[in-house]
Each structure stands twice: as structure tokens, then as C-alpha cells.
Amino acid sequence: MKIKRVSIWSATAVALLLLGGAAQAEGPGGHDGRDGHGGSHGLCSNATLKGPYAFTGHGEIIGLIGPNNKVSPYASTSILDDVALVTFDGTGGFTRTDFGMIGGLPKGGLTTFNPNQNGTYTVNSDCTGTMKIVYTAGGAVPAGVETDLNMVVAADGTLVESVVYRAVTVSGASGDGSVTCPQFCEQAVQESFEGKKIVVYGFR
């Protein structure tokens, strides 16, 4: 009798564990976050990014991209380091203020943060996305400068990893003078940025 009772309790415990595992696997509404074909759906959206994120950036500014889609280097490569505060609105827009060093000097000669930036972003359901940063008049960078990035959102929406894929400048010339801006104004850059959500007293 005692053996039978132990067996019943064991079977009940196993059933509860299995049900608990299934409940954990399913997301809100009973979905497991997968599309039935080995992929995922609905993991991220523009609403995943909302509030302030602290970004750091590092890379090199190499030259200008000419009409043949090849890089014409500047006379010397410039190293870029940057810190920024990006505030996402949860619907596809953001404001940004940053301070950067380029080639050992403050960007644009400005030693304070430059608030004259805004942009747009898109987060896809698979947590990949894009950001477009646009500079406006009155800051360390001339109006019209633009930086476009591909990004991945991770860590429950608190981490953004990104790489620049297009950078537009408004002036300059390659080291040999073969490519000049404003005729050809796309820069060749190798830059990455990482953003982490700012958490205050444990609240996001």
C-alpha cells in the first residue's frame, strides 16, 4: 500500500514538473515564441527600445567612396571614439547627444556634448534592425551629416549592438584628390557602437 502511494506521488510530481516546463516555454498568451517552422516570431518591435541608452563607439574613418564604389583613402586614417545618450520613444524615433574624439581632437572642436541630433529606427520581429542618425545645425558636426547602422537588440531589450554601414559627410577630399565632397559624399568608415539601457534604482 505504501509503495503504491509513493508511486502515485511520484507520477503526480513528474506531471507537475512537465506542466511547469510547458508553461515556461510558452510566452504570454500561450505562445512559445516560435513560428512552427524552426523560426521565431514577434520577439521584438519598435516598442522594445524605449527610454535612455548609453552608447559607446569606436572605429576608424578611412576615406571617401568614389563613383566606382571603391575607397579613396584620406591622407591619414582617423580613429574615432564616441560616447552618446540615445533616448528612444518606442515608436521609431529618437534623440541623441554625444561627445566624440576624432584623430586625437574633440569632434568639431567642441569639448561639450552635442545635442543637435535626432533620428529614426526600426526593430524587426527577429530583433534585427536599423538606426539612422541625422545631425542638424548648431553643433559640432555640420547639418546634413548622417550615419546609418545595422543593429541587433539583445538581453531582453537592454542591449543594442550595431555596426555602421553608411556614413554621409558634407566636405572633404581623398588624400590624392581623386574624390571630393560634395560631389561624392559617402565616407568609408569602420565603426561599431554598443548601447546599454540606463537603469535607475533597479527600474527600467
KEBABA-352030 format. One line per 5 residues: number of its first residue (from 1); for each residue x, y, z of C-alpha. Coordinates in nm, 2 decimals. Each point is the difference from the previous one (the first is absolute). Layout:
REM residues N
NUM = X,Y,Z | ...
//
This chain:
REM residues 204
1 = 0.00,0.00,0.00 | 0.28,0.23,0.09 | 0.19,-0.08,-0.32 | -0.32,0.08,-0.21 | -0.04,0.33,0.18
6 = 0.36,0.10,-0.07 | -0.04,-0.09,-0.36 | -0.31,0.22,-0.03 | 0.18,0.30,0.16 | 0.30,-0.05,-0.24
11 = -0.23,-0.01,-0.30 | -0.17,0.32,0.12 | 0.33,0.18,0.06 | 0.12,-0.09,-0.35 | -0.32,0.12,-0.16
16 = 0.02,0.33,0.19 | 0.37,0.05,-0.11 | -0.10,-0.07,-0.36 | -0.29,0.25,0.01 | 0.23,0.26,0.17
21 = 0.26,-0.04,-0.28 | -0.27,0.04,-0.27 | -0.13,0.31,0.17 | 0.35,0.15,0.01 | 0.06,-0.09,-0.37
26 = -0.32,0.18,-0.10 | 0.01,0.38,0.01 | -0.29,0.22,0.10 | -0.32,-0.12,-0.17 | 0.12,-0.36,-0.03
31 = 0.25,0.06,-0.28 | 0.34,-0.15,0.00 | 0.16,0.28,-0.20 | 0.05,-0.23,-0.31 | -0.18,0.00,-0.33
36 = -0.03,-0.38,-0.03 | 0.28,-0.01,-0.27 | 0.30,0.02,0.22 | 0.00,0.38,-0.01 | -0.12,0.27,0.25
41 = -0.27,0.26,-0.03 | -0.11,0.30,0.20 | 0.31,0.01,0.22 | 0.08,0.37,-0.06 | -0.16,0.32,-0.13
46 = 0.07,0.38,0.01 | -0.16,-0.01,0.35 | 0.29,-0.22,0.12 | 0.22,0.31,0.00 | -0.14,0.27,0.23
51 = 0.18,0.24,0.23 | 0.37,0.10,0.03 | 0.29,-0.21,-0.11 | 0.37,0.07,0.06 | 0.20,-0.06,-0.32
56 = 0.37,-0.04,-0.06 | 0.16,0.00,-0.34 | 0.34,-0.08,-0.14 | 0.14,-0.02,-0.35 | 0.19,0.16,-0.29
61 = -0.09,0.26,-0.26 | 0.19,-0.12,-0.31 | -0.09,0.21,-0.30 | -0.26,0.08,-0.26 | -0.19,-0.24,-0.22
66 = 0.03,0.09,-0.37 | -0.23,-0.05,-0.30 | 0.15,-0.34,-0.05 | -0.11,-0.10,0.35 | 0.36,-0.04,0.11
71 = 0.17,0.17,0.29 | 0.23,0.29,-0.06 | 0.19,0.05,0.33 | 0.05,0.33,0.17 | 0.36,0.11,0.05
76 = -0.02,-0.17,0.34 | -0.25,-0.22,0.17 | -0.17,0.15,0.30 | -0.09,-0.20,0.31 | -0.35,0.07,0.15
81 = -0.11,-0.05,0.36 | -0.35,0.12,0.10 | -0.24,-0.01,0.29 | -0.37,0.08,-0.04 | -0.33,0.01,0.17
86 = -0.28,-0.12,-0.23 | -0.36,0.02,0.12 | -0.24,-0.22,-0.20 | -0.37,0.09,-0.01 | -0.13,-0.36,-0.05
91 = -0.16,0.09,-0.33 | 0.30,0.04,-0.24 | 0.16,0.33,0.09 | 0.28,0.11,0.23 | 0.20,0.30,0.12
96 = 0.37,-0.02,0.05 | 0.28,0.20,0.16 | 0.37,-0.11,-0.03 | 0.36,0.10,0.06 | 0.27,-0.14,-0.23
101 = 0.37,0.01,-0.07 | 0.12,-0.03,-0.35 | 0.37,-0.04,-0.07 | 0.09,0.11,0.35 | -0.20,0.32,-0.01
106 = -0.36,0.08,0.12 | -0.25,-0.05,-0.28 | -0.07,0.34,-0.16 | 0.22,0.17,0.26 | -0.28,-0.03,0.25
111 = 0.09,-0.12,0.35 | -0.36,-0.03,0.12 | -0.28,-0.24,-0.10 | -0.17,0.08,-0.33 | -0.38,-0.02,0.04
116 = -0.09,0.08,-0.36 | -0.08,-0.35,-0.12 | -0.31,-0.20,-0.06 | -0.09,-0.31,-0.21 | -0.22,-0.29,-0.07
121 = 0.03,-0.37,0.07 | -0.18,-0.32,-0.10 | 0.01,-0.33,0.21 | -0.11,-0.31,-0.19 | -0.18,-0.29,0.16
126 = 0.32,-0.20,0.00 | 0.17,0.27,0.21 | 0.22,0.13,-0.29 | -0.05,0.36,-0.11 | 0.14,0.33,-0.13
131 = 0.08,0.34,0.14 | 0.04,0.33,-0.19 | 0.17,0.29,0.18 | -0.04,0.34,-0.15 | 0.19,0.31,0.11
136 = -0.17,0.34,0.00 | 0.15,0.36,0.01 | 0.17,0.15,0.30 | 0.22,-0.28,0.12 | 0.35,-0.15,-0.03
141 = -0.10,-0.17,-0.33 | -0.13,0.18,-0.30 | -0.37,-0.04,-0.09 | -0.06,-0.27,-0.25 | 0.25,-0.25,0.14
146 = -0.17,-0.34,0.03 | 0.09,-0.34,0.15 | -0.19,-0.32,-0.08 | 0.05,-0.31,0.21 | -0.12,-0.36,0.00
151 = -0.07,-0.13,0.35 | -0.10,-0.30,0.21 | -0.21,0.04,0.32 | 0.10,-0.24,0.27 | -0.03,-0.07,0.38
156 = -0.37,0.05,0.03 | 0.02,0.33,-0.19 | 0.26,0.16,0.23 | 0.30,-0.04,-0.24 | 0.05,0.12,-0.36
161 = 0.29,-0.11,-0.21 | 0.05,0.19,-0.32 | 0.24,0.06,-0.30 | 0.00,0.30,-0.24 | -0.07,-0.10,-0.35
166 = -0.04,0.35,-0.16 | 0.14,0.34,0.10 | -0.07,0.33,-0.18 | 0.23,0.30,0.04 | -0.03,0.35,-0.15
171 = 0.36,0.10,-0.07 | 0.35,-0.14,-0.06 | 0.23,-0.16,-0.25 | 0.19,-0.32,-0.03 | 0.38,0.01,0.05
176 = 0.07,-0.01,-0.37 | -0.28,0.25,-0.09 | -0.17,-0.25,-0.23 | -0.32,0.01,0.20 | -0.15,0.31,0.15
181 = -0.32,0.09,0.19 | -0.26,0.14,-0.06 | 0.02,-0.19,-0.33 | 0.05,-0.34,0.17 | -0.09,0.03,0.36
186 = -0.02,-0.36,0.14 | 0.28,-0.07,0.24 | 0.18,-0.33,0.04 | -0.02,-0.09,0.38 | 0.06,-0.30,0.22
191 = -0.20,0.07,0.31 | -0.20,-0.19,0.26 | -0.23,0.13,0.28 | -0.13,-0.17,0.31 | -0.30,0.13,0.20
196 = -0.11,-0.11,0.35 | -0.33,0.11,0.15 | 0.04,0.24,0.30 | -0.16,-0.16,0.31 | -0.07,0.23,0.29
201 = -0.04,-0.16,0.34 | -0.09,-0.33,-0.15 | -0.28,0.13,-0.22 | 0.00,0.00,-0.38
//
